[in-house]
Amino acid sequence: MPCVQSRDPKYDNKRSKNFSDHEDEVLVSGWLNISLDPVVGKDQKGGRYWSRICEYFHEHKTCSHAPVKAFQFMHCWNKLRTQPKWLAKVDELAVAKTSNKKQKTSSTTYPSATLPSEIGQENMWAQKKETDGEKELKKDERFNRAFALEQDRVANEKLLKVRSQEVQLKKKRDEERIMTMDLTAMPDEQKKYYMCLRAEIMSECSMGSS
């Protein structure tokens, strides 16, 4: 955290090396209160921003001092660690550090703030879209094959029907020719042959009508 400075001559411009726990906590409280101000927030000029923190510090501190500890900012950490603003800053620094290690930035590129977990999710989403596309393509192929087979079946049925009708029509014409044929001038053997054919035709007609 930057050393607190003030333009007001009545405040000391340097942070004491032996700040007490209480003074450190007051300083942290000032930073949080000024930063989280719903009216101005962090969008205030640097000089005025730290001047307000300094004023807050001098208004709320006491005059007592405590001896310096081995790690003298544990109390600050305990106060800051659950604050959303602090956690957001920690995440921002971690992302920047990871990005600097893995990527070479240039004047035409923007720094990436994508976390590894987000990259993994994007890769999974891309793979899912690719898999869905392949499934959809296979589905279309199966549909096209089935449609083509159905068209062939219908065409074959129509062809068979037409051919059957042609055969039936030819048979009827032949039967009609045999039944109306003049047999009087034919030799006996030929006459007997056509008489047998007429008998078969009449038999089929009788079975069909019954």
Phi, psi and chi 1 to 4 in degrees:
 res  aa     phi    psi   chi1   chi2   chi3   chi4
   1 MET       -  134.2 -176.9 -178.4  -62.8      -
   2 PRO   -61.7  149.8  -18.3   30.6      -      -
   3 CYS   -65.4  138.5  -65.2      -      -      -
   4 VAL   -76.4  126.3  178.5      -      -      -
   5 GLN  -125.2  153.1  -64.1 -177.1   -8.3      -
   6 SER  -139.2  145.7  171.8      -      -      -
   7 ARG   -84.2   -9.5  -63.5 -179.2 -178.2  177.8
   8 ASP   -77.6  118.3 -166.5  -26.9      -      -
   9 PRO   -63.7  -16.6   23.7  -33.8      -      -
  10 LYS   -76.2  -11.6   69.3 -180.0 -180.0  179.4
  11 TYR  -105.3  146.1  -62.0  136.2      -      -
  12 ASP   -69.3  136.8 -173.5    6.5      -      -
  13 ASN   -85.7   -6.0  -71.8  -26.2      -      -
  14 LYS  -121.5  144.6  -66.1 -176.3  178.5 -179.8
  15 ARG   -78.7  128.8 -177.4 -171.0 -170.2  -79.9
  16 SER   -66.0  141.3  171.6      -      -      -
  17 LYS   -67.8  -24.6  -66.2 -177.4  179.4  179.3
  18 ASN  -109.0   49.0  -66.1  -32.7      -      -
  19 PHE   -61.5  140.7  -98.9   35.1      -      -
  20 SER   -80.1  167.0   66.3      -      -      -
  21 ASP   -58.1  -41.7  -70.3   -4.9      -      -
  22 HIS   -61.4  -44.8  169.8   72.4      -      -
  23 GLU   -65.3  -39.2  -70.2  172.2  -32.6      -
  24 ASP   -62.3  -42.6  -77.1  -27.6      -      -
  25 GLU   -65.4  -38.3  -69.2  176.6    0.4      -
  26 VAL   -64.1  -39.8  172.6      -      -      -
  27 LEU   -63.2  -43.8 -170.7   60.0      -      -
  28 VAL   -63.7  -42.2  170.1      -      -      -
  29 SER   -61.4  -40.4  -64.2      -      -      -
  30 GLY   -62.3  -43.4      -      -      -      -
  31 TRP   -61.5  -43.5 -179.7   75.5      -      -
  32 LEU   -67.6  -45.8  -71.0  172.5      -      -
  33 ASN   -64.1  -43.3  -81.9  -81.5      -      -
  34 ILE   -70.1  -39.7  -59.5  -55.1      -      -
  35 SER   -67.4  -36.0  -61.3      -      -      -
  36 LEU   -92.4   11.2  -60.4  176.1      -      -
  37 ASP   -60.1  117.0 -170.9  -25.5      -      -
  38 PRO   -65.9  -16.1   25.6  -34.0      -      -
  39 VAL   -85.3  -48.4  178.0      -      -      -
  40 VAL  -112.8  -36.7  -70.6      -      -      -
  41 GLY    58.5 -141.3      -      -      -      -
  42 LYS   -89.5   -4.9   64.4  178.8 -178.3 -179.9
  43 ASP   -86.5   48.1  -62.0  -33.3      -      -
  44 GLN  -124.3  153.2   48.0 -168.9  -41.7      -
  45 LYS   -61.8  148.1  -66.4 -177.1  178.0  180.0
  46 GLY   -56.8  -45.0      -      -      -      -
  47 GLY   -61.7  -47.6      -      -      -      -
  48 ARG   -69.2  -35.0  179.8   54.3 -176.2  159.2
  49 TYR   -59.6  -52.7  176.7   70.9      -      -
  50 TRP   -74.7  -25.6  -68.1  109.5      -      -
  51 SER   -65.0  -39.9  176.6      -      -      -
  52 ARG   -66.4  -38.4  -69.4 -173.6   66.3 -163.8
  53 ILE   -63.7  -41.7  -65.6  176.9      -      -
  54 CYS   -63.1  -43.0 -175.8      -      -      -
  55 GLU   -62.3  -42.2  -68.4  171.7    0.8      -
  56 TYR   -61.1  -42.4 -179.1   96.8      -      -
  57 PHE   -61.7  -48.8  171.6   77.3      -      -
  58 HIS   -70.2  -24.8  -74.8  -73.5      -      -
  59 GLU   -75.5  -28.4  -71.3  175.9    2.0      -
  60 HIS  -111.8   -7.5  -65.3   83.2      -      -
  61 LYS   -80.4  161.3   76.3  169.6 -174.9  173.8
  62 THR  -109.2  174.9   61.6      -      -      -
  63 CYS   -93.5   -1.9  -63.4      -      -      -
  64 SER   -78.7  151.9   60.2      -      -      -
  65 HIS  -127.5  143.4  -68.9  -87.6      -      -
  66 ALA  -114.9  153.3      -      -      -      -
  67 PRO   -64.6  153.0   21.2  -31.3      -      -
  68 VAL   -73.2  135.6  178.3      -      -      -
  69 LYS   -97.5  172.8  -62.3  179.3 -177.7 -179.2
  70 ALA   -62.7  -45.9      -      -      -      -
  71 PHE  -122.9   98.9  178.4   62.1      -      -
  72 GLN   -85.2    1.9   57.2 -177.2   -3.2      -
  73 PHE  -113.1   14.5  -59.8  110.6      -      -
  74 MET   -59.2  -38.9 -178.5   59.5   72.4      -
  75 HIS   -67.0  -33.6   49.2  -72.4      -      -
  76 CYS   -66.6  -42.7  -62.5      -      -      -
  77 TRP   -60.7  -43.7  163.6 -111.7      -      -
  78 ASN   -61.6  -31.9  -70.7  -28.5      -      -
  79 LYS   -82.0  -30.7 -167.0  173.8 -175.7   67.2
  80 LEU   -89.5  -28.8  -76.0  170.0      -      -
  81 ARG   -62.8  -21.9   62.7 -179.5 -179.3  174.0
  82 THR  -101.3    2.6   57.9      -      -      -
  83 GLN   -82.2  130.6  -66.0  -67.3  -32.3      -
  84 PRO   -56.4  -38.3  -24.8   34.4      -      -
  85 LYS   -63.9  -41.7 -178.1  177.3  177.1   65.7
  86 TRP   -66.5  -44.5  175.7  -95.3      -      -
  87 LEU   -63.5  -37.5  -64.4  175.3      -      -
  88 ALA   -65.2  -38.4      -      -      -      -
  89 LYS   -66.1  -40.9 -173.2   65.4  176.6  178.0
  90 VAL   -62.2  -44.2  171.0      -      -      -
  91 ASP   -62.8  -40.0  -70.2  -18.9      -      -
  92 GLU   -63.1  -42.9  179.9 -177.3  -14.9      -
  93 LEU   -66.0  -39.5  -66.2  174.7      -      -
  94 ALA   -64.4  -41.9      -      -      -      -
  95 VAL   -64.9  -42.6  170.3      -      -      -
  96 ALA   -63.2  -39.9      -      -      -      -
  97 LYS   -65.2  -44.8 -176.1  176.0 -179.8 -178.8
  98 THR   -64.1  -40.8  -56.5      -      -      -
  99 SER   -65.2  -39.3  177.2      -      -      -
 100 ASN   -66.9  -31.6  -70.9  -25.0      -      -
 101 LYS   -76.2  -38.0  -73.7 -177.8  178.8 -179.8
 102 LYS   -97.7  -15.2  -66.7 -175.4  177.4 -179.3
 103 GLN  -131.3  146.7  -62.6 -178.2   -2.2      -
 104 LYS  -103.0  113.7  -67.2 -178.1  179.4 -179.7
 105 THR   -84.0  150.1   57.0      -      -      -
 106 SER  -132.5  175.9   63.6      -      -      -
 107 SER   -68.4  -16.4   58.9      -      -      -
 108 THR  -104.0    1.2   59.3      -      -      -
 109 THR  -116.5  156.7   59.2      -      -      -
 110 TYR  -104.7  145.9  -64.9   93.0      -      -
 111 PRO   -65.2  137.4   20.8  -31.6      -      -
 112 SER   -88.0  136.1  175.3      -      -      -
 113 ALA  -113.5   23.3      -      -      -      -
 114 THR   -84.4  127.1  -55.9      -      -      -
 115 LEU   -79.3  155.7  -65.3  175.0      -      -
 116 PRO   -55.6  -38.4  -26.6   34.8      -      -
 117 SER   -64.3  -36.2   60.0      -      -      -
 118 GLU   -69.0  -37.2  -65.9  176.4  -12.7      -
 119 ILE   -62.2  -43.0  -64.9  175.8      -      -
 120 GLY   -61.0  -41.2      -      -      -      -
 121 GLN   -64.9  -39.9  -68.9  177.0   -5.9      -
 122 GLU   -64.4  -40.9  -69.8  176.7    2.2      -
 123 ASN   -63.3  -42.3  -69.0  -23.4      -      -
 124 MET   -62.6  -40.9  -69.8  177.4   60.8      -
 125 TRP   -65.7  -40.5  176.0 -111.8      -      -
 126 ALA   -64.5  -41.8      -      -      -      -
 127 GLN   -64.1  -39.2  -68.4  175.4   -1.2      -
 128 LYS   -64.2  -42.7 -176.7  178.4 -176.9  -59.4
 129 LYS   -63.6  -39.6  -72.1 -179.4   66.5  178.0
 130 GLU   -64.8  -43.2 -177.1  177.0   -4.2      -
 131 THR   -64.4  -42.7  -58.0      -      -      -
 132 ASP   -62.1  -38.0  -68.6  -16.4      -      -
 133 GLY   -65.0  -40.5      -      -      -      -
 134 GLU   -65.3  -41.3  -68.1  176.9   -5.9      -
 135 LYS   -61.9  -42.0  -70.0 -179.5  178.4  179.1
 136 GLU   -65.7  -38.7 -164.4   65.5   25.4      -
 137 LEU   -64.5  -44.3 -179.5   60.3      -      -
 138 LYS   -63.8  -37.0  -68.8 -179.7  179.4  178.6
 139 LYS   -63.4  -42.7 -178.8  179.1  178.8 -179.3
 140 ASP   -64.0  -40.2  -69.2  -19.2      -      -
 141 GLU   -63.4  -43.1  -69.6  177.1   -7.7      -
 142 ARG   -62.9  -40.5  -70.0 -163.7  -61.2  -91.6
 143 PHE   -64.1  -43.3  174.0   79.8      -      -
 144 ASN   -64.2  -40.5  -68.6  -26.0      -      -
 145 ARG   -64.5  -44.2  -74.3 -160.8  -61.1  -92.0
 146 ALA   -63.1  -40.2      -      -      -      -
 147 PHE   -64.9  -41.9 -177.0   73.0      -      -
 148 ALA   -64.8  -41.6      -      -      -      -
 149 LEU   -63.0  -39.9  -69.5  173.6      -      -
 150 GLU   -65.9  -39.3 -179.7   64.9   15.0      -
 151 GLN   -62.9  -42.1  -77.1 -174.0  -41.8      -
 152 ASP   -62.6  -41.9  -69.3  -19.2      -      -
 153 ARG   -62.5  -45.7 -175.1 -172.4   66.8   80.3
 154 VAL   -63.7  -41.2  172.4      -      -      -
 155 ALA   -64.3  -40.9      -      -      -      -
 156 ASN   -64.7  -41.1  -70.2  -27.6      -      -
 157 GLU   -62.1  -42.1  -73.4 -176.7   -6.5      -
 158 LYS   -63.8  -41.8  -71.9 -177.8  177.7  179.3
 159 LEU   -63.8  -42.6 -179.5   60.4      -      -
 160 LEU   -64.3  -38.5  -70.1  174.2      -      -
 161 LYS   -64.3  -43.4 -174.8  176.6 -179.2  179.9
 162 VAL   -63.8  -44.2  170.1      -      -      -
 163 ARG   -64.5  -38.7  -71.7 -178.2  177.6  176.9
 164 SER   -62.8  -41.7  176.8      -      -      -
 165 GLN   -64.0  -39.4  -70.3  174.4  -13.3      -
 166 GLU   -63.8  -41.6  -70.4  176.6   -9.6      -
 167 VAL   -63.8  -43.5  170.5      -      -      -
 168 GLN   -63.6  -39.4  -68.4  -65.1  -33.6      -
 169 LEU   -66.2  -42.1  179.9   60.4      -      -
 170 LYS   -63.8  -40.4 -175.0  176.7 -177.5  -60.1
 171 LYS   -62.8  -43.1 -178.1 -179.4  178.1 -178.6
 172 LYS   -63.2  -39.2  -74.2 -176.6  178.3 -179.8
 173 ARG   -65.8  -40.7  -73.7  176.3  178.0  175.0
 174 ASP   -64.4  -42.9  -70.5  -18.5      -      -
 175 GLU   -63.5  -41.0  -70.8  176.2  -11.8      -
 176 GLU   -64.9  -38.5 -177.4  177.9   -2.3      -
 177 ARG   -64.5  -40.8 -178.8  177.8   59.5   81.8
 178 ILE   -67.4  -41.2  -67.8  171.3      -      -
 179 MET   -69.6  -26.4  -65.3  -61.7  -64.6      -
 180 THR  -102.2    3.2   58.5      -      -      -
 181 MET   -71.1  141.2 -174.6  179.4  -65.6      -
 182 ASP   -84.5  116.0 -175.2    7.7      -      -
 183 LEU   -99.4   -1.0  -55.1 -179.8      -      -
 184 THR   -66.9  -34.1   56.7      -      -      -
 185 ALA   -91.9    0.3      -      -      -      -
 186 MET   -83.3  152.5  -68.3 -177.5 -179.6      -
 187 PRO   -61.3  161.5  -20.8   31.6      -      -
 188 ASP   -60.3  -43.3  -68.9  -19.8      -      -
 189 GLU   -64.0  -44.3  -66.1  -63.5  -33.7      -
 190 GLN   -65.8  -38.0 -171.8  176.5    6.6      -
 191 LYS   -63.3  -41.2 -174.7 -176.5  -64.1 -175.9
 192 LYS   -63.0  -38.5  -71.9  179.6 -178.9 -179.8
 193 TYR   -60.7  -49.3  169.9   73.4      -      -
 194 TYR   -69.3  -30.6  -77.8  104.8      -      -
 195 MET   -65.0  -37.9  -69.5  -63.2  -67.1      -
 196 CYS   -64.8  -41.5  -71.7      -      -      -
 197 LEU   -61.7  -41.4  -69.1  178.3      -      -
 198 ARG   -63.3  -38.1  -72.6 -179.5  176.7 -179.8
 199 ALA   -63.9  -41.5      -      -      -      -
 200 GLU   -64.1  -40.7  -70.1  177.9    1.4      -
 201 ILE   -63.3  -43.6  -66.1  171.4      -      -
 202 MET   -65.4  -36.7  -66.5  -58.0  -63.3      -
 203 SER   -64.8  -44.6  176.3      -      -      -
 204 GLU   -62.9  -39.2  -70.3 -179.3    1.0      -
 205 CYS   -64.3  -38.9  -70.7      -      -      -
 206 SER   -66.9  -40.7  -62.7      -      -      -
 207 MET   -67.6  -36.4  -68.5  177.7   60.9      -
 208 GLY   -69.4  -37.2      -      -      -      -
 209 SER   -75.3  -26.5   61.3      -      -      -
 210 SER   -80.1      -   60.5      -      -      -
